[in-house]
Amino acid sequence: MITLEMEKQCGCFKKSDFQALQRFDTKEQAHKVATAMCEEMNENFCQKHNFTIEENGDTLLIKVAFND
């Protein structure tokens, strides 16, 4: 079981329909969803943050960083 977690929930994330914690049967499924989430958030959220994926064993973590 692969876990996809959101590191921190910014205001835009809380207003969205995304889930902060999800579980998948395969790493490929988790990567596909995580990549789609990051693309959507980076393109359509308020642009104060940048979202990236970090892999740690059976966990994919969507990291949140302030844009410069």
Buried (B, 14 or more C-beta within 10 A) or exposed (E): EBBBBBBEEBEBBEEBEBEEEBEBEEEEBBBEBBEEBBEEBBEEBEEEBBBEBEEEEEEBBBBBEEEE
